[in-house]
């Protein structure tokens, strides 16, 4: 990247501007970005509403939906220590209470939050690097495919983006002001982010360290009191959000848990002899969110031979992971390398639904998938980090945030939505790089001279990084096959046999080596009376997974139904 040594016009020279004046002068731009982002997301949602899968609730979505219904019915305290992050189900329960149980309305509310997130990222980039990079950042997030995809699901990622964008915006404001309300709101935003994305807890020591070394204000470097005030207000905001959850967990569970109790099981899923870097359920074929907690507890209690508290269950799996790492260090290091590669690869690894499959019904998502994806964002952001290097004294906390989020993904396991919080931080750095490249291209056109070394260097560097980030590590057809199989099961549950057959047949064609796909198709044939076809696919499934007792039981029950 030595060719990038030419001085960029915007990233290195622009300084934070007056917050109030900037807002008044550019409020129309902020409004336009909001309207555009909301329109893009609304069109995506409208397209999906015309598809047969719009009302399907798969995996975590089904769990959140049941949880939210219980909350809307008045059970706001609940039972037991939280196993999953609670803020999104409570948000969903509030939406149900106000607007009713309408999947279209829920998604429209989420679209509005996503549009506000675009505005906050725009404001953060404007404060850090100037107005033009700010506008570019807002527009990039507006069309960023994973953002459009995740905000259209019944998933908590919409709140991940919202509160992280708020935190980044407030961080940019704090560089020029030490007003108490900014730091109080930063604490509130960080606490809320921890209640929807537990790994955000790593941000707390980063912010505290940042305040301690006096970066909250220039004069704070020599005065202790400003730092104490900033830190105190931040911690107060954090306490106001996390405190009630901790008290509630202690009240209903008798143990202190700051947020949730799933640390141990999740760490074990990503660090065990069978781990492959992605999510693999503790029991084969039990990947549904409804089984996660019950299976984790049952397996731990079976192995220990006694009943366990949530804390003991978590400690049990942490210990098992520790044994694996200690006994097989080289295997674990290879696994960490694989997870690192998956984290920084363009592929969006699915949870239960795949954004490339969903694009079949959404033209907006289909177009965005071609350009505005992680494999484009990361190379541009890396160049932006280099170009803005002279500003490191004021923005180094962003480097730590980026590193911390990446490490928490790598240490556990890789999902597209787990990696999603990297995007708003990367967009902040990508924006000045895009502006700088645009300016260099225009300058070259106007002067009609030879291509400058910095311009060639930027293009070459981007091309190289783009190729590396977009190497195919994982097959896209696998994710699409799993998604289609999940859709088929949902259609089968609803007795929509035509769509069930279409989805499940397509799933088997996409992943012919999947025993689960063949089993699901066999169940569909059994339910529609085509017993010979059902038997054929059950037998294929057993050939692929000879030890799966569930498939064996399905075949035995089917054989008993077939006349001699």
C-alpha positions in Angstrom: 0.0 0.0 0.0 3.0 2.3 -0.3 1.4 3.8 -3.4 -1.3 5.3 -1.3 1.1 7.8 0.3 -0.3 10.7 -1.7 -2.2 13.1 0.5 -5.9 12.5 0.5 -8.0 15.7 0.5 -10.7 14.8 2.9 -9.8 12.1 5.4 -6.6 13.7 6.6 -7.5 17.4 6.5 -11.1 17.6 7.7 -11.8 18.2 11.3 -14.9 17.7 13.4 -17.4 20.6 12.7 -19.9 22.4 14.9 -22.6 19.9 15.8 -25.5 22.4 15.9 -24.6 24.4 12.8 -23.9 21.2 10.8 -27.3 19.8 11.7 -29.1 22.9 10.7 -27.3 23.3 7.5 -27.6 19.7 6.4 -30.9 18.6 8.0 -32.4 18.1 4.5 -29.6 15.6 3.6 -30.3 13.7 6.8 -34.0 13.7 6.0 -33.4 12.5 2.5 -31.1 9.7 3.6 -33.8 8.6 6.2 -36.5 8.6 3.5 -34.4 6.7 1.0 -33.3 4.1 3.6 -36.9 3.6 4.8 -38.1 3.4 1.2 -35.5 0.8 0.2 -36.4 -1.3 3.3 -40.1 -0.9 2.7 -39.9 -2.1 -0.9 -37.9 -5.1 0.3 -40.6 -5.9 2.9 -43.4 -5.4 0.4 -41.8 -7.8 -2.0 -41.4 -10.4 0.7 -45.0 -9.9 1.8 -46.1 -11.3 -1.6 -44.1 -14.5 -1.1 -45.2 -17.7 0.6 -42.5 -17.4 3.2 -43.4 -14.0 4.7 -45.2 -15.4 7.7 -42.7 -18.2 8.4 -41.0 -18.0 11.7 -37.9 -20.3 11.8 -35.3 -20.8 14.6 -34.8 -17.8 16.8 -37.7 -16.0 15.1 -40.2 -18.6 16.4 -38.7 -18.4 19.9 -38.8 -14.6 19.9 -42.4 -14.7 18.7 -43.6 -16.9 21.5 -41.6 -14.9 24.0 -43.1 -11.7 22.8 -46.6 -13.0 22.8 -46.2 -14.0 26.4 -44.9 -10.5 27.3 -47.7 -8.8 25.4 -50.2 -11.0 27.4 -48.8 -9.4 30.6 -46.0 -11.8 31.7 -43.3 -9.1 31.7 -41.2 -10.7 34.4 -41.0 -14.2 33.0 -39.4 -17.2 34.6 -35.8 -18.3 35.0 -32.5 -16.6 34.3 -32.4 -15.2 30.7 -30.7 -17.7 28.4 -30.9 -15.4 25.3 -30.5 -11.7 25.1 -33.8 -10.2 26.3 -34.1 -6.8 24.8 -35.4 -7.8 21.3 -38.2 -10.0 22.6 -39.3 -7.2 24.9 -39.2 -4.8 22.0 -41.2 -7.2 20.0 -43.7 -7.7 22.9 -44.1 -3.9 23.0 -44.8 -3.7 19.3 -47.4 -6.5 19.6 -49.0 -4.7 22.5 -49.4 -1.5 20.5 -50.0 -2.7 16.9 -51.1 -6.3 17.4 -49.5 -9.5 16.0 -48.9 -8.3 12.5 -45.7 -9.4 10.7 -45.9 -6.6 8.2 -46.2 -3.9 10.9 -43.3 -5.4 12.9 -41.0 -5.3 9.9 -42.1 -1.7 9.1 -41.1 -0.6 12.6 -37.8 -2.3 12.1 -37.4 -0.6 8.8 -37.8 2.7 10.5 -35.2 1.9 13.1 -32.8 0.8 10.3 -33.4 4.1 8.5 -32.6 6.0 11.7 -29.4 3.9 12.0 -28.4 5.1 8.5 -28.8 8.7 9.7 -26.8 8.2 12.8 -23.9 6.6 10.9 -24.1 9.5 8.5 -23.8 11.9 11.4 -20.9 10.0 13.0 -18.9 10.0 9.7 -19.7 13.7 9.2 -18.3 14.6 12.6 -15.2 12.4 12.1 -14.3 13.0 8.5 -16.5 15.7 6.9 -19.8 16.2 5.2 -19.2 14.3 2.0 -17.8 11.1 3.7 -20.8 11.4 6.0 -23.3 11.3 3.1 -21.4 8.4 1.5 -21.5 6.5 4.8 -25.3 7.0 5.2 -25.9 5.9 1.6 -23.7 2.9 1.9 -25.5 1.6 4.9 -28.8 2.4 3.1 -28.0 -0.1 0.4 -25.9 -2.5 2.4 -27.4 -5.9 1.6 -27.0 -7.7 5.0 -28.6 -4.7 6.7 -31.7 -4.8 4.4 -31.9 -8.6 4.8 -31.6 -8.7 8.6 -33.9 -5.8 9.3 -36.6 -7.7 7.3 -36.4 -10.7 9.6 -37.8 -11.3 13.1 -34.3 -11.0 14.4 -32.5 -8.9 17.0 -29.9 -7.6 14.5 -31.9 -4.5 13.9 -31.4 -3.5 17.5 -27.7 -4.4 17.2 -27.3 -1.9 14.4 -29.5 0.8 16.0 -27.7 0.9 19.4 -24.2 0.5 17.9 -24.9 3.3 15.4 -26.1 5.4 18.3 -22.9 4.7 20.2 -20.7 5.6 17.2 -22.6 8.8 16.7 -22.3 9.8 20.4 -18.6 8.9 20.3 -18.1 11.3 17.4 -20.0 14.0 19.4 -17.9 13.5 22.5 -14.7 14.4 20.7 -15.9 18.0 20.7 -17.9 18.1 23.9 -17.9 16.7 27.4 -21.6 17.4 28.1 -22.9 15.0 30.7 -25.9 14.0 28.7 -23.7 12.7 25.9 -21.8 10.4 28.2 -25.0 9.3 30.0 -26.6 8.4 26.7 -23.4 6.6 25.6 -23.8 4.4 28.8 -27.5 3.8 28.0 -26.7 2.9 24.4 -23.9 0.5 25.4 -26.0 -1.1 28.1 -28.9 -1.6 25.6 -26.4 -3.0 23.0 -25.2 -5.5 25.7 -28.9 -6.6 26.2 -29.2 -7.5 22.5 -25.7 -8.5 21.6 -23.9 -10.0 24.7 -20.4 -9.7 23.3 -20.8 -5.9 23.3 -19.7 -6.1 27.0 -16.1 -6.0 25.6 -16.8 -2.4 24.7 -17.2 -1.3 28.3 -13.5 -1.6 29.3 -12.5 0.0 26.0 -14.6 3.1 26.7 -13.4 3.3 30.3 -9.8 3.1 29.1 -10.5 5.7 26.5 -11.8 8.1 29.2 -9.0 7.2 31.6 -6.3 8.3 29.1 -8.1 11.6 28.5 -9.4 11.3 25.0 -12.9 12.4 25.8 -11.7 16.1 25.5 -8.4 17.8 24.7 -8.3 19.5 28.1 -9.0 16.3 29.9 -5.5 15.3 29.2 -4.3 17.6 32.0 -7.4 17.7 34.2 -8.7 14.7 36.2 -12.2 16.0 37.0 -13.5 16.1 33.4 -12.5 12.4 33.0 -14.1 11.5 36.3 -17.4 13.2 35.2 -17.4 11.6 31.8 -16.6 8.1 33.2 -19.2 8.5 36.0 -22.0 9.5 33.7 -21.1 6.6 31.3 -21.2 4.1 34.2 -24.5 5.5 35.4 -26.1 5.0 32.0 -24.7 1.4 31.9 -26.1 0.7 35.4 -29.5 2.0 34.5 -29.8 -0.5 31.7 -28.0 -3.6 33.0 -29.0 -3.2 36.6 -32.7 -4.0 36.3 -31.8 -7.1 34.2 -29.3 -8.4 36.8 -31.8 -7.8 39.6 -34.5 -9.6 37.7 -32.2 -12.6 37.0 -31.4 -12.8 40.7 -35.0 -12.4 41.7 -36.3 -15.3 39.5 -33.2 -17.5 39.4 -31.5 -16.9 42.8 -28.1 -16.3 41.1 -26.4 -13.2 39.8 -26.2 -13.1 36.0 -25.4 -9.7 34.4 -27.3 -10.5 31.2 -27.7 -14.2 30.1 -26.4 -17.6 31.1 -25.5 -19.0 27.6 -21.8 -18.2 27.6 -20.6 -21.7 28.3 -22.8 -23.6 25.8 -22.1 -21.0 23.0 -18.3 -21.2 23.7 -18.4 -25.0 23.6 -20.3 -25.0 20.3 -17.5 -23.0 18.7 -14.7 -24.9 20.5 -15.0 -28.7 20.5 -13.5 -31.6 18.5 -16.5 -31.5 16.1 -16.6 -27.8 15.6 -16.2 -26.5 12.0 -16.3 -22.7 12.7 -20.0 -22.4 12.2 -23.0 -23.2 14.3 -23.5 -27.0 15.0 -26.2 -27.9 17.5 -25.2 -29.9 20.6 -27.4 -32.7 19.3 -27.6 -33.5 15.6 -30.9 -32.4 14.0 -31.7 -30.2 17.0 -30.7 -26.8 15.6 -34.0 -25.2 16.4 -33.8 -22.4 19.0 -36.5 -24.2 21.0 -34.1 -27.0 21.9 -30.9 -25.0 22.6 -31.4 -24.4 26.3 -33.1 -27.7 27.1 -30.5 -29.8 25.3 -27.6 -27.9 26.9 -29.0 -28.5 30.4 -30.0 -32.1 29.7 -26.6 -33.1 28.3 -24.7 -31.4 31.2 -27.0 -32.9 33.9 -26.7 -36.4 32.3 -22.9 -36.3 32.2 -22.6 -34.9 35.8 -25.5 -37.1 37.2 -27.2 -34.3 39.1 -29.3 -31.2 38.6 -27.4 -28.0 37.7 -28.0 -24.3 38.1 -27.7 -22.1 35.0 -24.2 -20.9 36.3 -23.1 -24.6 36.7 -24.3 -25.5 33.2 -22.3 -22.6 31.8 -19.2 -23.6 33.8 -19.6 -27.2 32.7 -19.3 -26.3 29.0 -16.5 -23.8 29.6 -14.5 -26.6 31.3 -15.1 -29.0 28.5 -13.9 -26.4 25.9 -10.9 -25.7 28.1 -10.0 -29.5 28.1 -10.3 -29.6 24.3 -8.0 -26.6 23.9 -5.5 -27.9 26.3 -5.4 -31.5 24.9 -5.6 -30.6 21.2 -3.9 -27.1 20.9 -2.9 -27.5 17.2 -6.4 -28.6 16.2 -7.8 -25.7 18.1 -5.4 -23.3 16.4 -6.4 -24.6 13.0 -10.0 -24.1 14.0 -9.3 -20.5 15.0 -7.6 -19.9 11.6 -10.7 -21.3 9.9 -13.0 -19.0 11.9 -10.7 -16.0 11.2 -11.0 -16.7 7.5 -14.8 -17.1 7.7 -15.1 -13.9 9.6 -13.3 -11.8 7.0 -14.8 -13.6 4.0 -17.5 -12.2 1.8 -19.9 -15.1 2.5 -22.8 -14.4 4.8 -23.1 -17.6 6.8 -26.7 -18.3 7.5 -28.4 -18.9 10.8 -31.7 -20.3 9.6 -32.4 -18.2 6.6 -30.0 -17.3 3.8 -30.0 -13.8 2.3 -29.2 -15.1 -1.2 -32.2 -17.4 -1.1 -34.5 -14.6 0.1 -33.3 -12.5 -2.8 -35.5 -14.7 -5.0 -38.5 -12.7 -3.8 -36.8 -9.3 -3.3 -35.4 -7.3 -6.3 -33.9 -4.7 -3.9 -32.0 -7.4 -2.0 -31.0 -9.1 -5.2 -29.4 -5.9 -6.6 -27.7 -5.0 -3.4 -26.2 -8.4 -3.1 -24.1 -7.7 -6.2 -22.4 -4.5 -4.9 -23.1 -3.6 -1.3 -21.8 -6.7 0.5 -19.1 -7.5 3.0 -16.6 -8.5 0.3 -16.8 -5.0 -1.1 -17.0 -3.2 2.2 -13.9 -4.7 3.9 -11.4 -3.9 1.2 -12.6 -0.3 0.9 -12.6 0.1 4.7 -9.0 -1.2 5.0 -7.9 1.5 2.6 -9.8 4.0 4.6 -8.1 3.0 7.8 -4.8 3.6 6.0 -5.9 6.9 4.6 -7.1 8.3 7.9 -4.0 7.1 9.8 -3.0 10.7 10.7 -6.2 11.0 12.7 -5.4 8.0 14.9 -5.0 10.0 18.1 -8.7 10.9 18.1 -10.2 7.7 16.6 -8.0 4.9 17.9 -10.9 3.7 20.0 -12.7 2.7 16.8 -9.7 0.4 16.0 -10.2 -1.3 19.4 -14.0 -1.6 18.9 -13.4 -3.2 15.5 -10.8 -5.6 16.8 -12.9 -6.5 19.9 -16.0 -7.4 17.9 -14.0 -9.4 15.4 -12.3 -11.4 18.2 -15.5 -12.2 19.9 -16.9 -13.7 16.7 -13.7 -15.7 16.0 -13.5 -17.0 19.6 -17.1 -18.4 19.4 -18.5 -19.3 16.0 -19.3 -17.4 12.8 -22.7 -16.3 11.7 -23.4 -13.5 9.3 -25.5 -11.8 11.9 -22.8 -12.2 14.6 -20.4 -10.5 12.2 -22.9 -7.8 11.3 -21.8 -5.3 14.1 -18.5 -4.9 12.2 -20.3 -3.3 9.3 -21.2 0.2 10.8 -17.6 0.6 12.1 -16.1 -0.4 8.7 -18.5 1.9 6.9 -17.1 4.9 8.8 -13.7 4.1 7.4 -14.9 3.1 3.9 -16.6 6.5 3.4 -13.5 8.7 3.3 -11.7 6.2 1.1 -14.6 6.3 -1.5 -14.5 10.2 -1.4 -10.8 10.3 -1.8 -10.8 7.9 -4.7 -13.6 9.8 -6.4 -11.7 13.1 -6.0 -8.5 11.5 -7.5 -10.4 10.1 -10.5 -12.0 13.5 -11.1 -8.7 15.3 -10.8 -7.1 12.9 -13.3 -10.0 13.4 -15.8 -9.7 17.2 -15.5 -5.9 17.3 -16.0 -6.0 14.7 -18.7 -2.6 13.5 -17.5 -1.2 10.0 -16.8 -2.6 8.0 -14.0 -1.0 9.0 -10.7 0.7 6.4 -8.6 -1.7 6.9 -5.6 -4.7 6.3 -7.9 -3.2 3.2 -9.5 -2.1 2.0 -6.0 -5.6 2.4 -4.6 -7.2 0.5 -7.6 -4.6 -2.3 -7.4 -4.9 -2.6 -3.6 -8.7 -2.8 -3.8 -8.6 -5.4 -6.5 -6.2 -7.6 -4.5 -8.1 -7.3 -1.3 -11.4 -7.8 -3.1 -10.1 -11.1 -4.6 -8.9 -12.3 -1.3 -12.1 -11.4 0.6 -14.3 -13.0 -2.0 -12.5 -16.4 -2.2 -15.0 -19.2 -2.0 -14.4 -20.9 1.4 -17.9 -22.2 1.9 -20.4 -23.3 -0.8 -23.4 -21.0 -1.3 -25.6 -23.8 -2.4 -25.3 -25.4 1.1 -26.9 -22.4 2.7 -29.6 -22.1 0.1 -30.4 -25.8 0.5 -30.7 -25.5 4.3 -32.9 -22.4 3.9 -35.2 -24.2 1.4 -35.4 -27.2 3.7 -36.4 -24.9 6.6 -39.1 -23.3 4.4 -40.3 -26.7 3.3 -40.8 -27.8 6.9 -42.7 -24.6 7.7 -45.0 -25.2 4.7 -45.5 -28.8 5.8 -46.5 -27.7 9.3 -49.1 -25.4 7.7 -50.3 -28.3 5.5 -49.3 -26.3 2.4 -48.2 -29.4 0.6 -47.6 -27.8 -2.8 -45.0 -25.3 -1.5 -43.6 -28.0 0.9 -42.9 -30.3 -2.0 -41.4 -27.5 -4.1 -39.1 -26.3 -1.3 -38.0 -29.7 0.0 -37.3 -31.0 -3.5 -35.2 -28.0 -4.3 -33.4 -28.5 -1.0 -32.5 -32.1 -1.8 -31.3 -31.0 -5.3 -29.1 -28.2 -3.7 -27.6 -30.4 -0.9 -28.0 -34.1 -2.0 -25.6 -35.2 0.7 -27.8 -33.9 3.5 -29.5 -36.6 5.5 -31.8 -34.0 7.1 -33.0 -32.7 3.7 -33.8 -36.3 2.6 -35.6 -37.0 5.9 -37.7 -33.8 5.6 -38.7 -34.7 2.0 -39.5 -38.2 3.1 -41.8 -36.9 5.9 -43.6 -34.7 3.3 -44.1 -37.8 1.0 -45.4 -39.8 4.0 -47.9 -37.0 5.0 -49.2 -36.9 1.4 -49.6 -40.7 1.2 -46.7 -41.4 -1.2 -45.2 -44.1 1.0 -42.8 -45.7 -1.6 -41.1 -42.3 -2.2 -41.0 -41.7 1.5 -39.3 -45.0 2.1 -36.8 -44.3 -0.6 -35.7 -41.0 0.9 -35.6 -42.3 4.5 -33.3 -45.0 3.3 -31.1 -42.5 1.5 -31.0 -40.4 4.7 -29.9 -43.5 6.7 -27.1 -44.2 4.2 -25.8 -40.7 4.8 -26.3 -40.7 8.6 -26.3 -44.4 9.7 -26.2 -43.4 13.4 -29.2 -41.0 13.4 -31.8 -42.8 15.6 -34.5 -40.3 14.7 -34.3 -41.2 11.0 -34.2 -44.9 11.8 -37.4 -44.5 13.9 -39.1 -42.6 11.1 -38.3 -45.5 8.6 -39.4 -48.2 11.1 -42.7 -46.4 11.6 -43.2 -46.0 7.9 -42.5 -49.7 7.2 -45.2 -50.6 9.7 -47.6 -48.5 7.7 -46.9 -50.2 4.4 -49.0 -53.3 3.6 -47.1 -56.5 2.8 
